[in-house]
Amino acid sequence: MKIKGFIFDLDGTLINSLPVVRTSLSRTVSKFSGREYSDKELSGLFGPSEDGIFKKLFPDSWRESLQFYLDEYDRLHVDYAEPFPGIVEILNLLQERNIKLALVSGKGAGSMEISLKHSGLKAYFEIILTGSEDRASKPEHIRQILEGWNLSPDEVAYIGDIAYDVQAAKEAGVLPISALWAETAQSQKVLAMNPAFAFDTVESFKEWIIHFST
């Protein structure tokens, strides 16, 4: 198997930032709605970027709510800044082998910039695409990268931590790989989508890259 490009998700795949996302979102919707949201309600908000979420929830104060969210996200991110152990080693290995690297995430541009600032990962990726205000848009973004790289889908893999990441990869025709090493991983839901490969640890993913992907 010869893979010439890896496209990564960010939250829960490269960095353990999902706790920051949920806490910042919970505090923001609580402040601007005047009530607490349940975990189920919070999960139901995901899909669009933060801009889209707040425009829908708070049309008259979406700019203020978005700024509050980003301020909270930036402040809390300090405690979750480091990539998962072994991720930087993997990215260095892929770069050494001249593998193309990109990021496709559902998060907005503002929070993406904050995460890249704290994690120090920005320099690894030649293409970084963030989410749409209207809906989840990963398949379109993956196809956009394929076109930019001039690679066929069977030469590229997409690595993410949720079931939708597997779906998005399959819709775009690329190899779906699941990252299940985060404490927030919902392994049963992800595995039910039948990814081509799934890894419980960063180390096992690294070993796969060394032996099978290049």
MARBA-3410 file (N, C-alpha, C, O; in Angstrom, 1 decimal):
214
0.8,-1.2,0.0,0.0,0.0,0.0,0.9,1.2,0.0,1.7,1.4,0.9 ~ 0.7,2.1,-1.0,1.5,3.3,-1.1,0.6,4.5,-0.9,-0.3,4.9,-1.7 ~ 0.7,5.2,0.2,-0.1,6.4,0.5,0.8,7.6,0.4,1.9,7.7,1.0 ~ 0.4,8.5,-0.4,1.2,9.7,-0.7,0.7,10.9,0.0,1.4,12.0,0.0 ~ -0.4,10.9,0.7,-0.9,12.0,1.4,-1.8,11.6,2.6,-2.6,10.7,2.5
-1.6,12.2,3.7,-2.4,12.0,4.9,-3.1,13.3,5.3,-2.5,14.3,5.4 ~ -4.4,13.2,5.4,-5.2,14.3,5.9,-5.7,13.9,7.3,-6.3,12.9,7.5 ~ -5.5,14.8,8.2,-5.8,14.6,9.6,-6.9,15.5,10.1,-7.1,16.6,9.7 ~ -7.8,14.9,11.0,-8.6,15.7,11.8,-7.7,16.3,12.9,-6.6,15.9,13.1 ~ -8.3,17.2,13.7,-7.5,17.8,14.8,-7.9,17.4,16.2,-7.2,16.6,16.8
-9.1,17.8,16.6,-9.6,17.5,17.9,-9.8,16.1,18.2,-10.5,15.4,17.4 ~ -9.1,15.5,19.2,-9.2,14.1,19.5,-8.4,13.2,18.7,-8.4,12.0,18.9 ~ -7.7,13.8,17.7,-6.9,13.0,16.8,-5.4,13.3,17.0,-4.6,12.5,17.2 ~ -5.1,14.6,16.9,-3.7,15.1,17.1,-3.5,15.7,18.4,-2.5,15.5,19.0 ~ -4.5,16.4,19.0,-4.5,17.0,20.3,-5.7,16.6,21.1,-6.8,16.4,20.5
-5.6,16.6,22.4,-6.6,16.2,23.3,-7.5,17.5,23.7,-7.6,17.9,24.8 ~ -8.1,18.1,22.6,-8.7,19.4,22.8,-10.2,19.3,23.0,-10.9,20.3,23.2 ~ -10.8,18.1,22.8,-12.3,18.0,23.0,-12.8,18.5,24.3,-13.9,19.1,24.4 ~ -12.1,18.2,25.4,-12.6,18.7,26.7,-12.6,20.3,26.7,-13.5,20.8,27.3 ~ -11.7,20.9,26.0,-11.7,22.4,25.9,-12.9,22.8,25.1,-13.5,23.8,25.5
-13.1,22.2,24.0,-14.3,22.5,23.1,-15.6,22.4,23.9,-16.4,23.4,23.9 ~ -15.8,21.3,24.6,-17.1,21.1,25.3,-17.2,22.1,26.4,-18.3,22.7,26.6 ~ -16.2,22.3,27.2,-16.3,23.3,28.3,-16.5,24.7,27.9,-17.3,25.4,28.4 ~ -15.8,25.1,26.8,-16.0,26.5,26.3,-17.3,26.7,25.7,-18.0,27.7,25.9 ~ -17.8,25.7,25.0,-19.2,25.7,24.4,-20.2,25.8,25.5,-21.2,26.5,25.4
-20.1,24.9,26.5,-21.0,24.9,27.6,-21.1,26.2,28.3,-22.2,26.7,28.6 ~ -20.0,26.8,28.6,-20.0,28.1,29.3,-20.6,29.2,28.5,-21.3,30.1,29.0 ~ -20.3,29.1,27.2,-20.9,30.2,26.3,-22.4,30.1,26.1,-23.1,31.1,26.3 ~ -22.9,28.9,25.8,-24.3,28.8,25.7,-25.1,29.1,27.0,-26.2,29.6,27.0 ~ -24.5,28.7,28.1,-25.1,29.0,29.4,-25.2,30.5,29.6,-26.2,31.0,30.1
-24.1,31.2,29.3,-24.0,32.6,29.6,-25.1,33.4,28.7,-25.8,34.3,29.1 ~ -25.1,33.0,27.4,-26.0,33.7,26.5,-27.4,33.2,26.4,-28.3,34.0,25.8 ~ -27.7,32.0,26.9,-29.1,31.5,26.9,-29.7,31.7,28.2,-30.9,31.7,28.3 ~ -28.9,31.8,29.3,-29.4,31.8,30.6,-29.8,30.5,31.2,-30.5,30.5,32.2 ~ -29.4,29.4,30.6,-29.7,28.1,31.2,-28.5,27.1,30.9,-27.7,27.4,30.0
-28.5,26.0,31.6,-27.5,25.0,31.4,-27.9,24.1,30.3,-29.1,23.7,30.2 ~ -27.0,23.7,29.4,-27.3,22.7,28.4,-26.8,21.3,28.8,-25.8,21.2,29.4 ~ -27.6,20.3,28.6,-27.2,18.9,28.9,-26.1,18.5,27.9,-25.9,19.1,26.9 ~ -25.5,17.4,28.3,-24.4,16.8,27.4,-25.0,16.5,26.0,-24.4,16.7,25.0 ~ -26.3,15.9,26.1,-26.9,15.5,24.8,-27.2,16.8,24.0,-27.0,16.7,22.7
-27.6,17.9,24.6,-27.9,19.1,23.9,-26.6,19.7,23.3,-26.6,20.1,22.1 ~ -25.5,19.6,24.0,-24.3,20.1,23.5,-23.8,19.3,22.3,-23.3,19.9,21.3 ~ -23.9,18.0,22.4,-23.5,17.1,21.3,-24.3,17.4,20.1,-23.8,17.3,19.0 ~ -25.6,17.8,20.3,-26.4,18.1,19.1,-26.1,19.3,18.4,-26.5,19.6,17.3 ~ -25.2,20.2,19.0,-24.8,21.4,18.4,-23.7,21.2,17.3,-23.5,22.1,16.4
-22.9,20.1,17.5,-21.8,19.9,16.6,-22.2,19.6,15.2,-23.2,19.1,14.9 ~ -21.3,20.0,14.3,-21.6,19.9,12.8,-21.1,21.1,12.1,-20.1,21.1,11.4 ~ -21.8,22.2,12.3,-21.3,23.5,11.7,-20.1,24.0,12.5,-19.9,23.5,13.6 ~ -19.4,25.0,12.0,-18.4,25.6,12.8,-19.0,26.4,13.9,-20.2,26.6,14.0 ~ -18.1,26.9,14.8,-18.6,27.7,15.9,-19.4,29.0,15.4,-20.4,29.3,16.0
-18.9,29.6,14.3,-19.7,30.7,13.8,-21.1,30.4,13.5,-22.0,31.1,13.8 ~ -21.3,29.2,12.8,-22.6,28.7,12.4,-23.4,28.4,13.6,-24.6,28.7,13.7 ~ -22.8,27.8,14.7,-23.6,27.4,15.9,-24.1,28.7,16.5,-25.3,28.7,16.9 ~ -23.3,29.7,16.7,-23.7,30.9,17.4,-24.6,31.8,16.6,-25.5,32.5,17.2 ~ -24.5,31.8,15.3,-25.4,32.5,14.5,-26.8,31.9,14.6,-27.8,32.7,14.5
-26.9,30.6,14.7,-28.2,30.0,14.8,-28.8,30.1,16.2,-30.0,30.4,16.3 ~ -28.0,30.0,17.2,-28.5,30.1,18.6,-28.8,31.5,19.0,-29.8,31.8,19.7 ~ -27.9,32.4,18.7,-28.0,33.8,19.2,-27.8,34.8,18.0,-26.8,35.5,17.9 ~ -28.8,34.8,17.1,-28.6,35.7,15.9,-28.4,37.2,16.2,-27.7,37.8,15.4 ~ -28.8,37.6,17.3,-28.6,39.1,17.7,-27.3,39.3,18.4,-26.9,40.5,18.6
-26.7,38.3,18.9,-25.5,38.5,19.7,-24.4,37.4,19.3,-23.6,37.0,20.2 ~ -24.4,37.0,18.1,-23.5,35.9,17.7,-22.1,36.3,17.7,-21.2,35.5,18.1 ~ -21.8,37.6,17.4,-20.4,38.0,17.4,-19.9,38.0,18.9,-18.7,37.6,19.1 ~ -20.7,38.5,19.8,-20.3,38.6,21.2,-20.1,37.2,21.8,-19.2,36.9,22.5 ~ -21.0,36.3,21.4,-21.0,34.9,21.9,-19.8,34.2,21.3,-19.1,33.4,22.0
-19.5,34.4,20.0,-18.3,33.8,19.4,-17.0,34.3,20.1,-16.1,33.5,20.3 ~ -16.9,35.6,20.3,-15.7,36.1,21.0,-15.6,35.6,22.4,-14.5,35.3,22.8 ~ -16.7,35.5,23.1,-16.6,34.9,24.5,-16.1,33.4,24.4,-15.3,33.0,25.2 ~ -16.6,32.7,23.4,-16.2,31.3,23.2,-14.7,31.2,22.9,-14.0,30.4,23.6 ~ -14.2,32.1,22.0,-12.8,32.0,21.6,-11.9,32.4,22.8,-10.8,31.9,23.0
-12.4,33.4,23.6,-11.6,33.8,24.8,-11.5,32.7,25.8,-10.4,32.4,26.3 ~ -12.6,32.0,26.0,-12.6,30.8,26.9,-11.7,29.7,26.4,-10.9,29.1,27.1 ~ -11.9,29.5,25.1,-11.1,28.4,24.4,-9.6,28.7,24.5,-8.8,27.7,24.8 ~ -9.2,29.9,24.3,-7.8,30.3,24.3,-7.3,30.1,25.8,-6.2,29.6,26.0 ~ -8.1,30.5,26.7,-7.6,30.5,28.1,-7.5,29.1,28.6,-6.5,28.7,29.3
-8.5,28.2,28.3,-8.5,26.8,28.8,-7.5,25.9,28.0,-7.0,24.9,28.5 ~ -7.2,26.3,26.8,-6.4,25.5,25.9,-4.9,25.3,26.4,-4.3,24.3,26.1 ~ -4.5,26.2,27.3,-3.1,26.1,27.8,-2.9,24.7,28.5,-1.8,24.2,28.4 ~ -3.9,24.2,29.1,-3.8,22.9,29.8,-3.9,21.7,28.9,-3.6,20.6,29.3 ~ -4.3,22.0,27.7,-4.4,20.9,26.7,-3.6,21.2,25.4,-4.1,20.8,24.3
-2.5,21.8,25.6,-1.8,22.3,24.4,-1.0,21.3,23.7,-0.8,21.3,22.5 ~ -0.4,20.3,24.4,0.5,19.4,23.8,-0.2,18.4,22.9,-1.3,17.9,23.3 ~ 0.3,18.1,21.8,-0.2,17.0,21.0,-0.1,15.6,21.8,0.7,15.5,22.7 ~ -0.9,14.7,21.4,-0.8,13.4,22.0,0.6,12.9,21.9,1.3,13.1,20.9 ~ 1.2,12.2,22.9,2.6,11.7,22.9,2.8,10.8,21.6,2.0,9.9,21.4
3.8,11.1,20.9,4.1,10.3,19.7,3.6,11.0,18.4,4.1,10.6,17.3 ~ 2.7,11.9,18.5,2.1,12.6,17.2,3.2,13.3,16.5,3.3,13.2,15.3 ~ 4.0,14.1,17.2,5.0,14.9,16.5,6.0,14.0,15.8,6.5,14.3,14.7 ~ 6.3,12.9,16.5,7.3,11.9,15.9,6.7,11.4,14.6,7.4,11.2,13.6 ~ 5.4,11.1,14.6,4.7,10.6,13.4,4.8,11.6,12.3,5.1,11.3,11.1
4.4,12.9,12.6,4.4,13.9,11.6,5.8,14.1,11.0,6.0,14.4,9.8 ~ 6.8,14.1,11.9,8.2,14.2,11.4,8.6,13.0,10.5,9.2,13.2,9.4 ~ 8.2,11.8,10.8,8.4,10.7,10.0,7.8,10.8,8.6,8.4,10.5,7.6 ~ 6.5,11.3,8.6,5.9,11.4,7.3,6.5,12.5,6.5,6.7,12.3,5.3 ~ 6.9,13.6,7.1,7.6,14.6,6.4,8.9,14.1,5.8,9.3,14.5,4.6
9.7,13.4,6.6,10.9,12.8,6.1,10.8,11.9,4.9,11.6,11.8,4.0 ~ 9.6,11.3,4.8,9.3,10.4,3.6,8.6,11.2,2.5,8.0,10.6,1.6 ~ 8.5,12.5,2.6,7.9,13.3,1.6,6.4,13.0,1.4,5.9,13.1,0.2 ~ 5.7,12.7,2.4,4.3,12.5,2.4,3.6,13.8,2.6,4.0,14.6,3.5 ~ 2.6,14.1,1.8,1.9,15.3,1.9,1.0,15.3,3.1,0.4,14.2,3.4
0.9,16.4,3.8,0.1,16.5,5.0,-0.9,17.6,5.0,-0.6,18.7,4.5 ~ -2.1,17.4,5.4,-3.2,18.4,5.5,-4.0,18.2,6.7,-4.0,17.1,7.3 ~ -4.7,19.3,7.0,-5.7,19.2,8.1,-7.1,19.6,7.6,-7.2,20.5,6.8 ~ -8.1,18.8,8.0,-9.5,19.1,7.7,-10.2,18.9,9.0,-10.3,17.8,9.5 ~ -10.8,20.0,9.4,-11.5,20.0,10.7,-12.9,20.7,10.6,-13.0,21.5,9.7
-13.8,20.3,11.4,-15.1,21.0,11.5,-15.1,22.3,12.3,-16.0,23.0,12.3 ~ -14.0,22.5,13.0,-13.9,23.7,13.8,-13.7,25.0,13.0,-13.3,24.9,11.8 ~ -14.1,26.1,13.6,-14.0,27.4,12.8,-12.5,27.9,12.7,-11.6,27.3,13.4 ~ -12.3,28.9,11.9,-11.0,29.4,11.7,-10.4,30.0,13.0,-9.2,29.8,13.2 ~ -11.2,30.6,13.8,-10.7,31.3,15.0,-10.1,30.2,16.0,-9.0,30.4,16.5
-10.9,29.2,16.3,-10.5,28.2,17.2,-9.3,27.3,16.6,-8.5,26.8,17.4 ~ -9.4,27.1,15.3,-8.2,26.4,14.7,-6.9,27.1,14.9,-5.9,26.5,15.2 ~ -6.9,28.5,14.7,-5.7,29.2,14.9,-5.2,29.2,16.3,-4.0,29.1,16.6 ~ -6.2,29.2,17.3,-5.8,29.1,18.7,-5.1,27.7,19.0,-4.1,27.6,19.6 ~ -5.8,26.6,18.5,-5.2,25.3,18.7,-3.9,25.1,18.0,-3.0,24.5,18.6
-3.7,25.6,16.9,-2.4,25.5,16.2,-1.3,26.3,16.9,-0.2,25.9,17.0 ~ -1.7,27.5,17.5,-0.8,28.3,18.2,-0.3,27.6,19.5,0.9,27.5,19.7 ~ -1.2,27.0,20.2,-0.9,26.3,21.4,-0.1,25.0,21.2,0.8,24.6,22.0 ~ -0.5,24.3,20.1,0.1,23.0,19.9,1.4,23.0,19.1,2.2,22.1,19.2 ~ 1.6,24.1,18.4,2.9,24.2,17.6,2.9,23.3,16.3,3.9,23.0,15.8
1.7,22.9,15.9,1.6,22.0,14.7,1.5,22.6,13.4,1.5,21.9,12.4 ~ 1.2,23.9,13.3,0.9,24.5,12.0,1.9,24.3,10.9,1.5,24.1,9.8 ~ 3.1,24.3,11.2,4.2,24.2,10.2,4.2,22.9,9.5,4.8,22.8,8.4 ~ 3.5,21.9,10.1,3.6,20.6,9.4,2.6,20.4,8.2,2.8,19.6,7.4 ~ 1.6,21.3,8.1,0.6,21.1,7.1,0.6,22.1,6.0,0.6,23.3,6.3
0.6,21.7,4.8,0.6,22.6,3.6,-0.8,23.1,3.3,-0.9,24.2,2.7 ~ -1.8,22.4,3.8,-3.2,22.8,3.6,-4.0,22.6,4.9,-3.9,21.6,5.5 ~ -4.7,23.7,5.3,-5.5,23.6,6.5,-6.9,24.1,6.1,-7.0,25.3,5.8 ~ -7.9,23.3,6.3,-9.3,23.7,5.9,-10.2,23.6,7.2,-10.1,22.5,7.9 ~ -10.9,24.6,7.4,-11.8,24.6,8.6,-13.3,24.4,8.2,-13.6,24.3,7.0
-14.2,24.4,9.2,-15.5,24.0,9.0,-16.4,25.0,8.3,-16.0,26.2,8.2 ~ -17.6,24.6,7.9,-18.6,25.4,7.2,-19.5,25.9,8.3,-19.8,25.2,9.2 ~ -20.1,27.1,8.1,-21.1,27.7,9.0,-22.4,26.9,8.9,-23.2,26.9,9.9 ~ -22.6,26.3,7.8,-24.0,25.7,7.5,-24.1,24.3,7.9,-25.1,23.9,8.4 ~ -23.0,23.5,7.8,-23.1,22.1,8.0,-21.7,21.5,8.0,-20.7,22.1,7.7
-21.7,20.2,8.3,-20.5,19.4,8.2,-20.1,19.3,6.8,-20.9,19.0,5.9 ~ -18.8,19.6,6.5,-18.4,19.7,5.1,-17.1,19.0,4.8,-16.4,19.3,3.8 ~ -16.8,17.9,5.5,-15.5,17.3,5.4,-15.3,16.6,4.0,-14.2,16.7,3.5 ~ -16.3,15.9,3.5,-16.1,15.2,2.2,-15.7,16.2,1.1,-14.8,15.9,0.3 ~ -16.3,17.4,1.0,-16.0,18.4,0.0,-14.6,18.9,0.2,-13.8,19.1,-0.7
-14.2,19.1,1.5,-12.8,19.6,1.8,-11.8,18.5,1.4,-10.7,18.9,0.9 ~ -12.1,17.3,1.7,-11.1,16.2,1.3,-11.0,16.2,-0.2,-9.8,16.1,-0.7 ~ -12.1,16.3,-0.9,-12.0,16.3,-2.4,-11.2,17.5,-2.9,-10.4,17.4,-3.9 ~ -11.4,18.6,-2.2,-10.6,19.9,-2.6,-9.1,19.6,-2.5,-8.3,20.1,-3.3 ~ -8.7,18.9,-1.4,-7.3,18.7,-1.2,-6.8,17.7,-2.2,-5.7,17.9,-2.7
-7.6,16.7,-2.5,-7.2,15.7,-3.6,-6.9,16.4,-4.9,-5.9,16.2,-5.6 ~ -7.7,17.4,-5.2,-7.5,18.1,-6.5,-6.3,19.0,-6.4,-5.5,19.1,-7.3 ~ -6.1,19.6,-5.2,-4.9,20.5,-5.1,-3.6,19.7,-5.1,-2.6,20.2,-5.6 ~ -3.7,18.5,-4.6,-2.5,17.6,-4.6,-2.3,16.9,-5.9,-1.2,16.3,-6.2 ~ -3.3,16.8,-6.7,-3.4,16.0,-7.9,-3.1,14.5,-7.6,-2.3,13.9,-8.3
-3.8,14.1,-6.6,-3.7,12.6,-6.2,-5.0,12.0,-6.3,-6.1,12.7,-6.2 ~ -5.0,10.7,-6.6,-6.3,9.9,-6.6,-6.7,9.6,-5.2,-5.8,9.5,-4.3 ~ -8.0,9.3,-5.0,-8.4,9.0,-3.6,-7.7,7.8,-3.0,-7.5,7.8,-1.8 ~ -7.3,6.8,-3.8,-6.7,5.6,-3.2,-5.2,5.9,-2.8,-4.6,5.0,-2.3 ~ -4.8,7.1,-3.1,-3.4,7.4,-2.6,-3.4,8.3,-1.4,-2.4,8.7,-0.9
-4.6,8.5,-0.8,-4.7,9.4,0.4,-5.5,8.7,1.5,-6.5,8.0,1.2 ~ -5.2,9.0,2.7,-5.9,8.5,3.9,-6.4,9.7,4.7,-5.8,10.8,4.7 ~ -7.6,9.5,5.3,-8.1,10.5,6.3,-8.2,9.9,7.6,-8.7,8.8,7.8 ~ -7.6,10.6,8.6,-7.5,10.0,10.0,-8.3,10.9,10.9,-8.1,12.1,11.1 ~ -9.3,10.3,11.6,-10.2,11.1,12.5,-10.6,10.2,13.6,-10.4,9.0,13.6
-11.3,10.8,14.6,-11.7,10.1,15.8,-13.1,9.8,16.0,-13.5,9.1,17.0 ~ -14.0,10.3,15.1,-15.4,10.1,15.3,-16.0,9.3,14.1,-15.4,9.2,13.0 ~ -17.2,8.8,14.3,-17.9,8.0,13.2,-18.1,8.9,11.9,-17.9,8.3,10.8 ~ -18.4,10.1,12.1,-18.5,11.0,10.9,-17.3,11.1,10.1,-17.3,11.2,8.8 ~ -16.1,11.0,10.7,-14.8,11.0,10.0,-14.7,9.8,9.0,-14.2,10.0,7.9
-15.2,8.7,9.5,-15.2,7.5,8.6,-16.1,7.7,7.4,-15.8,7.4,6.3 ~ -17.3,8.2,7.7,-18.3,8.5,6.7,-17.7,9.4,5.7,-17.9,9.2,4.5 ~ -17.1,10.5,6.1,-16.6,11.5,5.2,-15.5,11.0,4.3,-15.5,11.3,3.2 ~ -14.6,10.2,4.9,-13.6,9.6,4.1,-14.1,8.7,3.1,-13.7,8.7,1.9 ~ -15.1,7.9,3.4,-15.7,7.0,2.4,-16.4,7.7,1.3,-16.3,7.4,0.2
-17.1,8.8,1.7,-17.8,9.6,0.7,-16.8,10.2,-0.3,-17.1,10.3,-1.5 ~ -15.6,10.6,0.2,-14.6,11.2,-0.7,-13.8,10.1,-1.4,-13.0,10.4,-2.3 ~ -13.9,8.8,-1.0,-13.2,7.7,-1.6,-11.8,7.5,-1.1,-11.1,6.7,-1.7 ~ -11.4,8.2,0.0,-10.1,8.0,0.5,-10.1,6.9,1.6,-11.2,6.4,2.0 ~ -8.9,6.5,2.0,-8.8,5.4,3.0,-9.2,5.9,4.4,-8.6,6.9,4.9
-10.3,5.3,5.0,-10.7,5.8,6.3,-9.9,5.1,7.5,-9.9,3.9,7.6 ~ -9.2,5.9,8.3,-8.5,5.4,9.4,-9.0,6.1,10.7,-9.2,7.3,10.7 ~ -9.3,5.3,11.7,-9.8,5.8,12.9,-8.8,5.9,14.0,-8.0,4.9,14.3 ~ -8.7,7.0,14.7,-7.8,7.3,15.8,-8.7,7.2,17.1,-9.5,8.0,17.4 ~ -8.4,6.1,17.9,-9.3,5.8,19.0,-8.5,5.9,20.3,-8.8,5.3,21.3
-7.4,6.7,20.3,-6.5,6.8,21.5,-6.9,7.9,22.5,-6.4,7.9,23.6 ~ -7.8,8.8,22.1,-8.3,9.8,23.1,-9.3,9.2,24.1,-10.0,8.3,23.8 ~ -9.2,9.8,25.3,-10.2,9.3,26.3,-11.6,9.6,25.9,-12.6,9.1,26.5 ~ -11.8,10.6,25.0,-13.1,10.9,24.5,-13.6,10.1,23.4,-14.8,10.2,22.9 ~ -12.8,9.1,22.9,-13.2,8.3,21.7,-14.4,7.5,22.0,-14.5,6.8,23.1
-15.3,7.4,21.1,-16.5,6.6,21.2,-16.3,5.4,20.3,-16.8,5.4,19.1 ~ -15.5,4.5,20.7,-15.0,3.4,19.9,-16.1,2.6,19.2,-16.0,2.2,18.1 ~ -17.2,2.2,20.0,-18.2,1.4,19.4,-18.9,2.1,18.2,-19.1,1.4,17.2 ~ -19.2,3.3,18.3,-19.9,4.1,17.2,-18.9,4.1,16.0,-19.4,4.0,14.9 ~ -17.7,4.4,16.3,-16.7,4.5,15.2,-16.5,3.2,14.5,-16.6,3.1,13.3
-16.3,2.1,15.3,-16.1,0.8,14.6,-17.3,0.3,13.9,-17.1,-0.5,12.9 ~ -18.5,0.7,14.3,-19.7,0.3,13.6,-19.7,0.9,12.2,-20.5,0.4,11.3 ~ -18.9,1.9,11.9,-18.8,2.5,10.5,-17.8,1.7,9.7,-17.6,2.1,8.5 ~ -17.1,0.7,10.2,-16.2,-0.1,9.5,-15.1,0.7,8.8,-14.9,0.7,7.6 ~ -14.2,1.4,9.6,-13.0,2.0,9.0,-12.1,0.9,8.5,-12.2,-0.2,8.9
-11.3,1.3,7.5,-10.3,0.4,7.0,-9.3,-0.1,8.1,-8.9,-1.3,8.1 ~ -8.9,0.9,8.9,-8.0,0.6,10.0,-8.4,1.4,11.2,-8.9,2.5,11.1 ~ -8.2,0.9,12.4,-8.5,1.6,13.7,-7.4,1.3,14.6,-6.9,0.2,14.8 ~ -7.0,2.3,15.3,-5.8,2.2,16.2,-6.2,2.8,17.6,-6.6,3.9,17.7 ~ -5.9,1.9,18.6,-6.2,2.3,20.0,-5.1,3.2,20.6,-5.3,3.9,21.6
-3.9,3.1,20.0,-2.7,3.9,20.5,-2.0,4.6,19.4,-2.0,4.1,18.2 ~ -1.4,5.7,19.7,-0.5,6.4,18.7,0.6,5.5,18.3,1.0,5.5,17.1 ~ 1.2,4.7,19.2,2.3,3.9,18.9,1.9,2.8,17.8,2.7,2.5,16.9 ~ 0.7,2.2,17.9,0.3,1.2,17.0,0.1,1.9,15.6,0.3,1.2,14.6 ~ -0.4,3.1,15.6,-0.6,3.8,14.3,0.8,4.1,13.7,1.0,3.9,12.5
1.8,4.4,14.5,3.1,4.7,14.0,3.7,3.4,13.4,4.3,3.5,12.3 ~ 3.5,2.3,14.1,4.1,1.0,13.6,3.4,0.7,12.2,4.1,0.2,11.3 ~ 2.1,0.9,12.1,1.4,0.7,10.8,2.0,1.6,9.7,2.3,1.1,8.6 ~ 2.3,2.8,10.0,2.9,3.7,9.0,4.2,3.2,8.6,4.5,3.2,7.4 ~ 5.0,2.8,9.5,6.4,2.3,9.2,6.3,1.1,8.3,7.1,1.0,7.3
5.4,0.1,8.6,5.5,-1.1,7.9,4.5,-1.3,6.7,4.8,-2.1,5.8 ~ 3.5,-0.5,6.6,2.5,-0.7,5.6,2.2,0.5,4.7,1.7,0.3,3.6 ~ 2.4,1.7,5.1,1.8,2.8,4.4,2.7,3.5,3.4,2.2,4.3,2.6 ~ 4.0,3.2,3.4,4.9,3.9,2.5,5.8,3.0,1.8,6.6,3.4,1.0
END
